[in-house]
């Protein structure tokens, strides 16, 4: 479904056989939407108008959950809650899959994932509900660091400016902390019992980016 930011023009876009959609990401340049289905163990894609629905990734998935996209660099990132928890990356067409994080020992409940696209040196953040932490992976050096440690049940996550924002289903709040070191943590909004996911929107950043699909759908007749 979709609507304008004020809730108007509500419309159903896609109706396909699904188990449970747990993650949704938008490629604002190519104008595609991606989603995860942990019941069917697939990742799918469609145009933002609901057409050209396609199952993108079907193999070697075991409870895919959160998903995010970096359309400027042409990558898709997702978390997997399976028996061996992991975070993977692929091209936007599902090709060239790479495992970035692999957890074979401890439980790995990566509920939320977010990519910081504010600089060319990309950093990938995720929440781990099993430990109550937010971690970051520098995608250039592959150095992994714990940024926030709360011991609470962290869920959705987004990056906006200098801060991380996340939902907490333990005490039903939205918190934020500085993305560089996890300091200046505070509650932004409380009493949000039904809220799980969270996203940020920056019109200036979205208008400034482009990729091979930004002009005339990359010359493609359907998905680009």
C-alpha positions as CSV (number, residue, x, y, z in Angstrom):
1,X,0.0,0.0,0.0
2,X,1.0,3.6,-0.4
3,X,-0.2,7.1,0.5
4,X,1.1,10.6,0.6
5,X,2.9,11.7,3.7
6,X,-0.2,13.3,5.1
7,X,-2.1,10.0,4.8
8,X,-4.1,11.1,1.7
9,X,-4.5,9.2,-1.6
10,X,-4.3,5.8,0.2
11,X,-4.1,3.0,-2.4
12,X,-3.3,-0.7,-2.6
13,X,-0.5,-1.4,-5.1
14,X,0.4,-5.0,-5.0
15,X,-1.6,-8.1,-4.0
16,X,0.5,-11.3,-4.4
17,X,0.7,-14.6,-2.4
18,X,2.9,-13.8,0.6
19,X,3.6,-15.2,4.0
20,X,4.6,-12.2,6.0
21,X,6.3,-9.0,4.8
22,X,8.8,-7.9,7.4
23,X,11.1,-5.5,5.5
24,X,10.4,-2.8,2.9
25,X,12.9,-0.6,1.1
26,X,12.5,2.0,-1.6
27,X,15.0,2.7,-4.5
28,X,14.0,6.4,-5.0
29,X,16.2,6.7,-8.1
30,X,15.2,3.6,-10.1
31,X,11.7,3.9,-8.5
32,X,11.5,0.3,-7.3
33,X,10.4,-1.2,-4.0
34,X,11.9,-4.3,-2.4
35,X,10.6,-6.5,0.4
36,X,11.5,-9.6,2.4
37,X,9.2,-12.5,3.2
38,X,10.6,-14.8,5.9
39,X,7.8,-17.3,5.5
40,X,8.5,-18.0,1.9
41,X,12.2,-17.2,2.3
42,X,12.3,-14.8,-0.7
43,X,13.2,-11.2,-1.5
44,X,10.9,-9.6,-4.1
45,X,10.9,-6.3,-6.2
46,X,8.3,-4.3,-8.1
47,X,7.9,-0.9,-9.7
48,X,6.7,1.9,-7.3
49,X,3.4,1.9,-9.2
50,X,2.9,-1.8,-8.3
51,X,3.7,-3.2,-11.7
52,X,6.4,-5.7,-12.8
53,X,6.3,-7.8,-9.6
54,X,9.3,-10.2,-9.5
55,X,10.7,-12.6,-7.0
56,X,14.4,-11.5,-7.0
57,X,16.2,-13.9,-4.6
58,X,15.0,-17.3,-3.7
59,X,18.1,-19.4,-2.9
60,X,20.0,-19.7,0.4
61,X,17.7,-17.5,2.4
62,X,16.6,-18.5,5.9
63,X,14.2,-16.0,7.5
64,X,15.2,-12.7,5.7
65,X,14.0,-9.8,7.7
66,X,15.2,-6.2,7.5
67,X,16.2,-4.7,4.1
68,X,17.7,-1.4,2.9
69,X,18.9,0.0,-0.4
70,X,21.8,2.2,-1.6
71,X,20.6,3.1,-5.1
72,X,23.5,5.5,-5.7
73,X,26.0,2.7,-5.3
74,X,23.7,0.1,-6.7
75,X,23.5,-2.2,-3.6
76,X,20.8,-4.0,-1.7
77,X,21.4,-5.0,2.0
78,X,19.4,-7.4,4.2
79,X,19.5,-9.3,7.5
80,X,18.8,-13.0,7.9
81,X,17.4,-14.5,11.2
82,X,18.1,-18.1,10.2
83,X,19.9,-20.8,12.0
84,X,23.1,-19.0,11.0
85,X,22.4,-15.3,11.3
86,X,24.0,-13.0,8.7
87,X,23.9,-9.8,6.8
88,X,24.3,-9.9,3.0
89,X,24.7,-7.5,0.1
90,X,23.9,-7.9,-3.6
91,X,23.4,-5.8,-6.7
92,X,19.9,-4.3,-7.1
93,X,19.2,-7.1,-9.6
94,X,20.1,-9.8,-6.9
95,X,23.4,-10.7,-8.4
96,X,26.9,-10.7,-6.9
97,X,25.7,-11.7,-3.4
98,X,28.3,-11.2,-0.6
99,X,28.1,-12.1,3.1
100,X,29.2,-9.2,5.2
101,X,28.4,-10.4,8.7
102,X,28.2,-14.0,9.8
103,X,27.1,-15.2,13.3
104,X,27.6,-18.9,13.8
105,X,27.9,-18.9,17.6
106,X,25.4,-16.5,19.2
107,X,21.8,-15.8,18.4
108,X,21.5,-12.9,15.9
109,X,18.2,-11.0,15.8
110,X,19.0,-8.1,13.4
111,X,15.6,-6.4,13.4
112,X,16.6,-3.2,11.7
113,X,19.2,-2.2,9.1
114,X,20.2,1.2,7.7
115,X,22.9,2.5,5.4
116,X,24.5,5.9,5.9
117,X,24.7,7.4,2.4
118,X,25.8,10.9,3.5
119,X,29.4,10.3,2.5
120,X,31.2,8.2,-0.1
121,X,32.6,6.0,2.7
122,X,29.5,4.0,3.4
123,X,28.7,2.6,6.8
124,X,26.0,0.0,7.6
125,X,24.2,0.0,10.9
126,X,21.9,-2.7,12.4
127,X,20.0,-3.4,15.6
128,X,20.5,-6.7,17.4
129,X,17.5,-7.5,19.6
130,X,19.3,-10.5,21.2
131,X,22.0,-8.3,22.7
132,X,20.2,-4.9,22.8
133,X,22.9,-3.3,20.6
134,X,23.4,-1.2,17.5
135,X,26.5,-2.1,15.5
136,X,28.2,-0.5,12.5
137,X,30.2,-2.0,9.8
138,X,32.6,0.3,7.8
139,X,32.1,-1.0,4.3
140,X,35.6,0.2,3.3
141,X,37.7,-1.2,6.1
142,X,35.2,-4.0,7.1
143,X,35.8,-3.0,10.7
144,X,32.8,-3.8,13.0
145,X,32.0,-1.8,16.1
146,X,29.3,-1.6,18.8
147,X,27.9,1.9,18.8
148,X,25.0,1.6,21.2
149,X,24.4,-1.0,24.0
150,X,21.2,-0.8,25.9
151,X,20.1,-4.3,26.7
152,X,16.6,-3.5,25.4
153,X,14.6,-4.9,22.6
154,X,15.7,-2.7,19.7
155,X,13.7,-3.0,16.4
156,X,13.5,-0.4,13.5
157,X,16.5,1.8,12.7
158,X,17.3,4.8,10.5
159,X,20.1,7.3,10.0
160,X,19.3,11.0,9.8
161,X,22.0,13.6,9.8
162,X,24.4,13.0,12.7
163,X,22.0,10.7,14.6
164,X,20.7,7.2,14.7
165,X,16.9,6.8,15.5
166,X,15.4,3.5,16.6
167,X,12.3,2.0,18.0
168,X,12.3,0.1,21.2
169,X,9.6,-2.5,21.8
170,X,10.6,-3.0,25.5
171,X,9.4,0.4,26.7
172,X,7.6,1.6,23.6
173,X,9.7,4.6,22.7
174,X,11.7,6.1,19.9
175,X,15.3,6.9,20.9
176,X,18.2,8.6,19.2
177,X,21.9,8.8,19.7
178,X,24.9,10.2,17.9
179,X,25.9,7.8,15.1
180,X,29.6,8.4,15.6
181,X,29.9,7.2,19.2
182,X,26.4,6.4,20.6
183,X,26.5,9.4,22.9
184,X,23.8,12.0,23.6
185,X,21.2,9.3,23.8
186,X,17.6,10.4,24.6
187,X,14.0,9.6,24.1
188,X,12.5,11.4,21.2
189,X,8.9,10.1,21.5
190,X,7.2,7.8,24.1
191,X,4.0,5.8,24.3
192,X,4.3,4.3,20.7
193,X,3.3,0.8,21.7
194,X,2.4,-0.4,18.1
195,X,5.4,1.1,16.3
196,X,8.0,-1.3,14.9
197,X,9.8,0.1,11.9
198,X,11.1,3.7,11.3
199,X,12.4,5.6,8.3
200,X,13.8,9.0,7.6
201,X,13.3,11.2,4.6
202,X,15.6,14.0,3.3
203,X,14.2,15.6,0.1
204,X,17.5,17.5,-0.6
205,X,19.6,14.3,-0.5
206,X,17.1,12.3,-2.7
207,X,17.0,15.0,-5.4
208,X,20.8,15.2,-5.6
209,X,21.5,11.6,-6.5
210,X,21.4,9.7,-9.7
211,X,22.4,6.3,-11.2
212,X,22.1,4.3,-14.4
213,X,18.3,4.0,-13.9
214,X,17.6,7.6,-13.1
215,X,17.1,8.8,-16.7
216,X,14.3,7.2,-18.8
217,X,14.3,4.1,-16.6
218,X,17.8,3.2,-17.9
219,X,16.3,2.4,-21.3
220,X,14.5,-0.6,-19.8
221,X,10.9,-1.4,-20.6
222,X,10.1,-2.8,-17.2
223,X,12.4,-3.2,-14.1
224,X,15.7,-1.3,-14.2
